[in-house]
Amino acid sequence: MSADATVLGGGNRIQTYEDFLKVHGILLAASGIPSSLHRTLFEKLSNDTFDSGDYFQIEPAEDVDGRQRRLVFTSDSMEKDSNLFLVDHAWTFRLSDAYKQLKEVPGLAERMASLMCVDIDLNEEDEDLDENETKLSAEEIVEKELCEIKEGRIDTLRWLELDELGIDDSTLISLDLPTKFPNLIALSLYGNKLKDVEIVSKQITQLKQLRALWLNHNPVLESRGDHLADVFLQGCPQLEIYNSHFTANYGKWALGFCGGQYRKENPGHDLQSDLPLQSVTSLDLSNRRIHSLEKKVFSPAELPCLSYLNLRGNPLDGHSTNELLEMLRGFSNLQALEVDIPGPLGDGAAEIVESLPRVALLNGVDAAKILESGKSVVDSMLHPRLPEWTADEPLSDRVIRAMWLFLMTYRLADEEKIDETSVWYVMDELGSALRHSDEPNFRVSPFLYMPEGNLASAVSYSILWPTQNVERGSECCRDYLYGIGEDKQRSARLTAWFHTPQNYFTREYEKHKMKLQSKKHQPPPLGSCASDRLSRSDGTALRVYSDIPQVEEFLTRPEFVITSEPKDADIIWTSMQVDEETKKVAGLSDKQIINQFPFEACLVMKHHLAETVQEAYGSPDWLQPTYNLETELTQLIGDYYMRERDRLNNLWILKPWNMARTIDTTVTNNLSAIIRLMETGPKICQKYIEHPSLFKGKKFDLRYLVLVRSIIPLDIYLADTFWVRLANNSYTLDQNSLFEYETHFTVNNYRGRLNHLDTSQFVKEFELEHHVNWMDIHSRVKRMLRSVFEAAAIVHPEMHSQTSRAMYGVDVMLDSNFQPKLLEVTYCPDCTRACKYDTEPLIGNGGIIKGQDFYNYVFGCLFLNESAHVSPL
């Protein structure tokens, strides 16, 4: 949000409506507030009028068990665009300050937790315990069950729950469950400390009658979860449910469990003698990873009373769409159906309803309304994401995760702070109770009120007004993605607030992955070399024009002379972008050498860099998985879901396309956060290097300088000196550390303390710390750097120019295996950073490169074809 900085004389407050319009004209136009309401806005702002309590009421939302609040209209009626209301901001902050404020500002965490409905402990089983009652240990529970058998109250134990009891491998062995309870049908060991694959598999596979096993949230699954599944299926041939998912063996017992037939009181061991599914009316099969609906058990004959069915979150890829629809048409009593849309049953709600005429409700929406409204009801058919937390989790941690469901954002901009980071805010309780609808009846817009006509006096509000006629009792809703259609990935972006169909996203990710895997490396195209030594026909020095003061100061070689006239120069060395219009205005010719290449955006803009590398090589090991959020959000969500399914690290870093100094750069593992951060500008989302190589416990990266003489053929050189940039804090993956700039970022000459280390000192100490040979690492870095510029030549041969030379900074990080990872490429005409330090070359001719010599050897390499202090790539 930009603001008109009109100042009223003497700091006087705005007195008239006309002055209000003069000061806020741009803001009013940007807000979308109807002009007919501008005077009302002025009057309410001037008088500080908060009258929404006369028209609205906040109440728990029953459709989500009170875990959200909704806003209800309580007046008789209100016409479209007839009134507006001021909504206060309960919390305003920069993202990097969020966690600190929650910890330090009295009452803030408590208010936000209440507003976001995360202040309630949902562990109902704990609430039912008497204050003096203590939780039994695993050994005590086993002993209690043995007594039940010995005293004849039960003949044998078939269902055992040992959740969150701290059971480790040795405890599991000592419990000796196979001997004591050989007839177990269901065993839950959820949330314990089991680690050893051999111990766990040996104990479990002795339970030959086992049909259900829960090992969720045990360390043993982190590395060998899929392997264990195969072991258990071989050792327990009747196993139908494993970690809440159906196995390939699933049958009547699994369906009966999901239909509420089987629980601890009724384990259902004798499936042959009864008809367990005949009375099932409601069947929730959501998120069971079902690939095929087995007709022997899932049929109208077995489930004659079925009226409600939930199939969300299952691949169902063992059937065609027509087969699934035909199967469901056989259930004559089926009236309510929950499915993914798009999904296995089709891409649209209307076509599904048309194919299943008996279904009256699809995803909770009346079928008649779907047929009438078509795609416009899709958003309302999505299940909302609800905040999750654990009982012992601090309120501040709960709020940090939940806040992405409530945040809104704007950016302040004036001449002095054009690149300032964005401001995030949470509306007060009334504004935060506005839920989403794809057919909203209200709209909300941020507004910056400047009572004294300048930013120093500014106060932020949100403005609420009706966009439809509303009647008493109506729920008041807004469109969370107002103005964003499918051309801007609306359906994918709704994933920030709703559980959208995972199968659709994972399929799109698999397509993306296969496309990358199909890319083949090809050598760059051949061409004539343009990197001959430059010279003037009369033998005089080459004239250099530069707008960089350090060039004039440090370029002292006699082969070059500084000129103040661009049109007279042989070499233009500038920090500005030179396009055809610039050439025309400055009187430049096509024969002058310029220190930039055409189309170099394919390297120096982060999204183009990823596209260039991926087009050339697909997914090389040295480029982390990278997505352009403006065009590849769907694929990123699919990748996120796949990692979540496979229990892989899901930490990502978001970077603006073309901003320096880590402005608006964020590290997060929260999918809602990733999607919402798109609102502050175009970004790439890149898999975070969660296990980097460390130097004395701190994260670091390396800035290399690459000198490019020619693109076709590729003629590039690496400066023998690189710069080491160190984080200030010790590295950790603790969730709260993700907000600590000086822990996860190394560019600290703009924020924090600059932590620079001399190259030779770093190499010596790094080799001692990690017992490695730096030259081995350096050779891998060199191969990677050449591949980067080869990719540009392969994909963008139009980058070649006979009148271009350039220097680029390439930022590299090493992972914990000392493999290089590409971070970014920057246009680097200004070596001021390099000139600040006396640096010793790592490889090459020996000696010391003083700061004042830097431009001399750079110009010598690029324009005189010298090789001092550079190595060819």
N, C-alpha and C positions, 0 to 999 in steps of 0.2 A: 504494500500500500504506500503510495507516494503522497506527500502532503504539500499543499500550497503554503509557502512560508510567509504569507502576508502578515505584517505586524501592525497592530493598531498603536497609535501614538501613546507613549508613556506607559505601555503595558496595561492599558485600560481593558476591561472586559467588553465583550461584544454586547451591544445594547439593542440593536435593531435587526430585524429580519433581513434587511438588505445587506448589512455587514456580514451576517451569518452566511448568506449565499456567496458573497465575495470570497470569504476565507475558505469555505468548504465546498465550493462548486465542483472541483475535480473529485473529491471524495463522495459527494452525493451522486454524481454520474456513475462512478465505479460501483457504488453500493447496490444499485438497482432499485432503490426506494422510489416508489411512484412520486412524481412531482407534486401531485395533489396532497401528499402527506408531508412535504417539506416544512410547511409552517407549523404543523402539529409537532414535528420533531424538534424544531427550534424552541417551541414553547415548553415542551417536556424537558429538554436539556437545560434550558435556562432556569426552570423552576425545580429541577432535580425530582421530577415526578415519576415515581415507580408505582403504577396503579394496576399492575397485572393481577394482583391478588383479588381484585374485584371481578375478574373475568375467568380466572383459571384455577384449577385445583390439581395438586400432585397426588397420585395414588399408586399403590403397588400394581404391577402388571400381572394379572392372574394367569395369563397364558404361559408365563415362564416362572411360575411358582414364586412370584414376588421378588425375583432376583433382578428385575429392572423396575424402573418407575415410568409412569406414563403421565401425560398432561391432558387433562379433560377440560373442555369448555363448559363453564357453569352459568354464563349469562343466557338470556333468552335466544338471541341470535346476533350475528354480525355479518355484514356484507363484505364482499371482496374489496380490498384496498380502502377500507373505511376508517381504519384506526391503526395505530402502531404502539409498541410498548418497548420501554428500555429494559434491557437485560444486563445485569451487572456481571463482571468477570470475577469469579471466585479465586482464580489462581492464574497468574501471568508470569512467564519465565522463559529464559533461554534454555534450550534442551540440556546443555552441559551443566546447568545449575539445578536441574530438577531434583535429583536425589539429595543434594546438599540442603535445599530448601525444606524438603519434607522432614529431614532429620533435625533441622535447626529452628524453623519457624514454629513457635508454640501454637498448637491446635490445628495446624495445616493438615497433617497426615490424618488426624481424626475426622476433620470435615470432609476431606476428599474421599476417605474410605466409606463414610456414610453416604455421600453423594453417589459414589460408584457401586454401592451395595456390596462392598467387600469387607464390611465390619462385622459380619455374622459368621460364627463358627458353624459349619454345616455338618460337623461330625456328630450326628444325632445319637449314635450309639454311646458316645462318651457322655452326653447329657443325661442319658437314661441311667447311668451308674449312680448309685448312692455315694454321697460325699466320702463315706468311710470305706467304701468298697474299692479294692485294689484289683488291677488287671492281672489275671492268671498268667503264669509263664507257660512256655510250650510243654515243659515236663509235667506241670500240674494239670494242664488240659488233657494230656495223654493218660495220665494216671486216673483222672476223673472218668474218662471214657472207659478204661479198663474195668473200673469198679462197676460201671453200669452193666457191663457184660457179665462180670462175675456174679453180680447180685440178681441176674436174670431179667433186668428191666428191658434189655435189648438182646437179641440173639447174636448180632455181629454189627460192627460199625461200618457204615458204607459212605459216610460224608464227614470230612474233617477239615476244619478251617483253622489255620495257624498263621494268621496274617499279622505282619508288623510286630513280630515278637523278638526280633534280633537274632533269629536262628542263623548260625553260621554252619560251615561244613562239618565241623566236629560235633556240633549239637545234632545235626540231622542224622549222623551215624549213630549217636548215642540213643536217639529216639527209637531206632529200629522199627520203623513203621511197617515194613513188609511182614515182619514176624508177628507183630501185635495186631495189625489190622489188614490181613491178606485180602479181604473182600471189599476194599475201598473202591467206590465208584467215582467219587469226586474228592479231589485234594487241592486245597488252596494254600500256597506258601507265599502269597503276595507280600511284597515290601520287606523281605528279609535280607540277609547278608551272604547268601550262597554264592560262591565264586568258582569252585573247582568243578569242571565239566565231568570228569570221570566219577567223582564221588556222587554228584547229583544224579547222573544218568544211571549209575549202578543201583542206587537206592530206589529210584522211581520205576525203572523197568522191571522190577520184581513184582510190581502191582499189576497183575495180568488182567484184572477186571476193570481197570481204570477207564472211565469214559470222559472225564473232565479234569484238566490240570491247569492251575494258574501259578505261574512263576513270575508274573509281571513285577518289574522294579526290583530285580535281583541282579547283582553285578555279573553273574554267570552269563546273562543274555547279551551283555555289551559287545562281546567279541565272537561268541559262538552260538548265537540264538538260532540261526537257521540250521546249523549242524545239529543242535539238540533236537529240533523238531523231527528230523529224520530218524534220530536214534530212538526217540520216544515212540514214534509210529511203528518202528520195527519191534521194539520190546513190549509195547502195549497195543496189541492189534485191534482192540475195541475203542481206542481213544478217538472221541468225536470232537472235543473242544480242547484247544491248546492256547493258553493265553488269550482267552475271549474270542478266538477265531475258530471257525470250523476247519477241521481237517478233511482230507479226501475221504475219510471213513465215515463222515457224519451220516446220521440216519434219524430214526424216530426219537431217540433219546435227546439229541441236540435240539430238534424242533420242539420237543416237549418242554425242555428247559427254557427255551426262548418264549414259549407260550405260557409259562408260569405253572406248568404241571409238576415239575420236579424241583424240589428244594431239599434242604436238610431233613425236614420232617417227612418227606416222601421222595426218597432217592430214585424210585422207579427201577428197581433192579430186574423185575420180571416182565420184560417187554413182550414175551411171546404169548402170555396168557391173557393180556388185556388189550384194550383199544385206547392207547394213551392220548391220541390226538382227536378223538371224536368230539369232545366237548370244547375244544379250543376255538374261541371266537376272535381273539386278538393275538397276532404273531409279530413280534418285533425282531426282525433279522438284520437290523442295521449294523454296518461296520463289522461284519463277520468274515470278510474276505471270501465270500462264496463265489466260485467260478461257474458252478453248474447247479441248477435246481433238480435234484434227483427225483424223477417221476415216481419211483417206487414209494417214496415217503411224502413228497410234496405233490399231492394230488387231491382233487375234489373227493375222492373216495376215502382218503385218510383224514381229510380236514373238511368235512361237509358243512360245518357251522362257521367257517372262517368269514368274518365280516370286515376286519381291519388287518392290513398287511403293510409292514415297513421294510422296504428293500434298499434304503439309502446306503451308499458307501460300499457297495459290492461290485466287483468287476463284471460278473455274469457274462464273461466272454466265451463261455462254452455254448452259448445259444445265439442265434440271430435275433434281431428285433422282432421279426414276425413270429418266430418260435415262442418267444417270451409272451407276446401278446396273446397268441393262441392258447398258451398254457393258462394264463390268467382269466381268459374268457370262460374257462370251464368252471370257475368258482361262482356258482349262481348266487351266493349270499354276500359276495365281496362288494362292499359299499364305500370303503375308505382306503386309499392307497397312498403310500409315501414312497417317492422315487427321486433319483437324481435327474435334473433337467438342465442341460442336455445329459443324456445317459444311455444305458443299454436299451431302454424302451423307446427312445426317440429324442429328437432335438427340441421339440416344442410341446407345451402343455396341452394345447388345443388338439393336436393330432393324437395324443395319448387318450384323452377323454373321448374323442370320436371313435377310437378303436375299442374302448371298453365302456360301452353305453350303460352298464349297470353301476359303474362307479359314480357315486354322488359327490365325493370329496376327494380332490387330488392335492396332496400336500397341504391339507387344511383349508383349501379354497373351494368354494362351491363350483361344481362342474359347469353349471349354467353360466356362472359369471366368467369362467374361463373361455367358454365358447363365444360369449358376448364380447369380451374385452381382448381376447387373444393374448399377445405377448406382454401387454401392459401390466399383467398381474404377476409376472415372473418373480419380481423382487420380493413381493409379499409372501411368496411360497418358500422362501429360504428361512432356515432356522437361525436365530441370532446366536452369535458367539457370546457366551457368558463368561465373566471373569472366573478364573480358577485359583485356588490358593490352598495351603495346608494350614492346619489348626495352629501350629506354632510359628507361622510366618509373620514377621513384623508388618505392621500396617503400611509402612513406607514401601516395602517390597511389593505388597499386594497392589498398591496404587500405581507403582511404576509399570506393572504389567497391564493393569486394567485401563490406564489413562488413554491408551490409543483408541479406545471405543468412544471417548468423549472429547478429545482435543480438537481445537480449531487453530488456525494460524494466519498470520499476516506478516508482512515484512515492511519495516520502516526504511525509507530511503530519502536522503537529502544529498546535497552536494558533497558533504563531508563523510557520509557513511553509506555510500552507494552499495557496498558489498557486505553490509552488516548481516549477521546471521538472523534467521527468522525468529519471530516471537510466537510462542505457543500459549494457548490459554484454554481454561475450562470455564464455560458459562456457569452461572449460579444454578441452584437446585431447580429452578423453574426451567431455564434454558436447557439444562442437561436432561430433563425429562422428556424433551421432544424426541420421539422415536422416528425411525425412517419409514417413508412410504414412497413407492414409485408414483403414487397419485397424491401428492402432498396438498394440505390445505393451508399451510403457513410457509413462510420463508424467513430465514435469518441471515443477516449480513453484518460483519464487523464495521464499526464506525469510530473514527478518531475525532473526538470533539476537542477543539482548541479554543477555550473561552477567552483567551487573550490574544488569539490570532497567531500563535506560534507553537512550535513543537514542544517547547519547554513547559507549556501549560496543558499539554494534551492529556486527555483522559479517554480510555478505550471502553466502549460499550458494544453490545450486540443489539441490533434492532430487529424486532419481531413484528410481522404484519400478516394479515390473512390474504391468501391468494385465491381462495374460494369462499363462497358463502358457507357459514358454519352455524349449526344449531346446538342447543343445549344437549349435553351428554356426548358430543362428538369428541373423539380423541384427536388431539392436535399433533400433526406430524409435519416433518420437513423432509426434503430430499437431500440426503447426505452428499450426493454427487450432482448437485444442481448444475445444469448446463453441460454435463459430461455424458456423451452418448457412446454407442458402441465403437465409433471411430476413435474414441479415446479410451477404449478398453473398459467400458462401464461394468460389464458383467464380472470381469476379473477383479476389478477394484472393489466390488462389493464384498469380496472375500475378507476385507479388513473388518467387517462387522458381522458377516454371516458365514455359515458353513455351506460353501458352494460345492458342487459335485467334484469330488477328488478324482474320480475316474477320468473325467474330461481333461483335467489338467495333466494328469500323469501320461495320458495318451499323447497329448501335444508335446510334452517333454520328450517322450520316447522318439517321436518324429524328429524333433530338433536334434536329439543326440545322434540318431542315425544319419541325419544330414551332415553333421560335423564329421562323423566317422568316414563319410564317403569322400571327404576332401583329400586330394593327393598333392604332395609337394612336387612342384615343378620348378626347374631352374628359371631364374629371371631372364627375360628376353635380352638378346644381344643387341649391341648398337655401337656406334663410334664413341671412343673415349673423349671426354671434354675437359679432362683435368690436366692439360699441358701447363707448363710453367708460364705464368703471365709475364709480359714485358711490353714496354712502350717502344715503338719503332725508332724513336730518337735516343733510346737508352736512358732516358730520365726516369726518376722515381715514379712509381704508381701513385696516382692521386686518390686519397681515401676521404670520403665524406661520412661522418658519423654523428648521430644525435646522442651518443653515449659519452659522457665526459671522460670516463676511464680510458677510452680508446685514444683520445687526444693526449692524455697524460702518460700512458704506458707504452703506446706504440712508437718506439724510438729507432727502429731499424732504418738505415739509410735507403733501403729499397722502396720505402713508403713515405709519403708526405701528406699531411692533412690539408684538406681544402674546405672552405666554408660554403662552396657552391655545389649543390647536388648535380647540376647538369654538367659540371666540368669534371666530375669524378670518374675514375676508372672502376672504383669499387664503392658500392653503397653498403655501409654496415649500420643497420638501423634496428631499433626495437619495435618499429611500427610495421604494420602489415602493408605491403606494397602491392597494389592491384593496378589494373590498367588505368583507372581513373586517377590514382595517385601519380602514376608515371606521367600522365598527360598534364596534370596541374604543375608538377615539379619540373617538367621539361626533360624527363629522363628518356634515354634511347634504349633500343633493344640490344645494344652491344655492351652496355654497362653490366658489370658483375654485381649481383645482389645477394646478400647473405640469407636467402631463403629460397626454398623450392616451391614451384606451383603445386597445388593440391597437397601440401604437407599436412593439412588438417587430418589426412588419413593416418597420421602418426601422433600428432600433438593434441588432438581432441580424444578424450578417453573412450567415448563410444565408437568413434571411427577406428581407433587403434585396435580395439577388440574385434571389430568387424573385419579389419584388414588381416589380422593374424588368423582369425577363424576361417576366412575365405581361402587363405593360402594353405593352412595346415590342419584345420579342424580344431582339435583340442590338444595342442602340445603340452607336455608336462610343465613347461615353464610359464604357462598362462593359466591362472586360476579360472574356474568356471565363471563366465561373465555374461550379464544380460543387460541389454538396453531396456530400461523400464518403460520407455515410451512406446516400444514396439514388441517387447518380449516378456511382458509381465506374466502372461499365461504360462509360458515355458518355465519361468522362474518359480512360479507357484507349484508347478508339477515337480520340479527338482526338489523344492523344499519338502513337499509331501513324501517323495520317494526317500529322502534322507531321514525324515521323521519315521517312516515305516521301518527302515533298515537300522534305526538307532545310530545314525551317523551324526557327527557334529553339524549343527545348523547355524553357525555363526557367520554373519555376512557383513560386508562393509559397503556403504553407499557413498558414491562420489559424484559430485556434479560433473557434467560433461566437460566444462571448460573453466573451472575456477582453480586458483592456486592456493597455497598456504593452508590446505585442508579446510577451507571454509565450507560449511554446510556438509561436512563429512561425518558419518555416524557409523558406529559398530553396534549391531543388534542381532539377536536370535528370535525376535518377535515378528511373526509374519504380518500382523496388523501394522506394526511400526514400519516395516519395509514399504508397505503399500501406501500408508499415510504420508510418508516422507516424500513421496512423489509430488505432493502439493507445494513443496518449496522450490520446485524447479526441476528440469530434466536431469536424470541421474543414470549411472550404471549401478548395478548391484553385483558385487563380486564376492566369491567365496573367500572368507577371511582366512588368512594363514594362521590357524589356531596354535600351531606348534612351530614357531619361528626359531631359528638359531639365535641364541642369546649371547651377549657379551657382559660378563660379570652380573648375570641375572637380569639384564635389561635388553629390551628390544632395540634393534638398530636397522638402518638401511644404508645403502651405498649409492652415491651419485657419481655416475660415470659420464665423461664427456666424449661424444662421438663426433668426429669431423668428417663431413661428407663432401667429397670432390665431385662425384658423379653417381647418378642412379643407374644409368645404362651405358656401359657396363658398371656394375657396382664397384665403387672405388671409395672405401671408407677406412678411417683410422681411429684408433682408440688412444686417448691421452693416457699416458702412463700413470698419472696420478688420479686417484679418486678421492671422494670426500665421505667420511664416515659421520653419520648423524645418529645420535643416541637419544633414546627416551630418558627422561629424568627419574622416573620411578621404576621400581622392580616390576617385572612382568608378571601378570596374574590373569587368569580367566574368571575370577570371581565376578559374579553378575554386577555388583555395584561398581566394579572398577571400569566398566564399559563407559561410564560417564567421566572418567578421569583422563583428560587430554594428555597429560604428561606421562601416562602409563602406556597408552596404545598408539601415540603418535610421536614422530621423531623430529618434525619441523618446528623446533622450539625457538627459532630466532624471531618469530612473530608473536608467540605466546609462551609464557614460562621462561625458564632459564636456558640459554643456548648451551648445548652440551656437545662440543666438537672435540674430536680426537685426531691427532696427527696420524697420517696414513701408516708410516713405517712403525710407529709405536703400536698402533692397533693390530697390525699384522703379526708382529712379534708376540704380543700378549695373547692374541686369539689362538695362534698355533700352540702356545703353551697350555692354554686353558682347555682346548678341545683335542689336542694331540692329532692335529691334521697338518697337511702340507698345503699352504695357501696357494701355491702354484697350480695344484690340482683343481682347486675351486676356481681360480682365475681362468683356467683353460675352459671350464664349463661356462663361465660368464661370457667369455669371448665368443664361443659358439652361439650362445643364445643371442647376443647383441647382433651378430651378423645375420642371424635368422630373422630378426625383427625387420631389418632394413631390406633383406631379400623379399620379405612378404610385401613390403611397399612396392618394390620393383615388379613383383609378380602380378599383384592385384591392380596396381595403379601405375602403369608405365607412363601415363601422362604426367607423372611427377618429374620426369626427366627434363632437364633444361641445360643447354650448353653455357648459359650465362648465370648459373647459380652455384654457390658454394654455401655451406651452412654448418653450424655447430649445434648439436642437440644434447641436452642433459637427459640421461636415462637412469631412472631410479630402480634399484634392484634390491630384493630381499632374499635372504637365504633361509630355507626351512631347516628343521632340526636334523635333516640328513645332509645338510650343506649343499642342497640343490638350489640353483638360482631361480627366482620367480620375478617376472616382469611386473613392475608396479605402474609406471607411466613413462612417457616420452614428452619432454618439454622443449619448446623453441627456446634456445639459450644464446642470445646474442650478447648478453651482458655478463662478463666474468667478474663482476665486482666481488662476489662471494669468494671466488678463487684468489683474488688479489689480496684478500684480507690476511692470508696466512702464508708463511714461508713453508713450503711443502717439499718433501723429498720424493722423487720418483720411485715407484715400486719396481718397475722393470724398465730396462732400456739402457741409456748411455751413462747412467750414474750421475753423480754430482747433485747440485741443489737447484731447484727451480724457484727462484725468488718471485714474489708476487708481481713485481714490476716487469718481469720477463714473460709473463703469461701470454699477453697479446702478441708479443714478438714471435713466440714459437707457434701460436695458433695461426697467425697470418702467414708464417713461413711454410707451414704444412699445407694450408688451403690454396695459397696463391703462388708459392715458389716450389711446391712439391718437395719440401724438405721432410726428413723423417726424424729429426731430433725430438725426443720426448714423446713420440707417438709410436704405436705398433699397428701394422696393417691388420685388418680383420678379414 
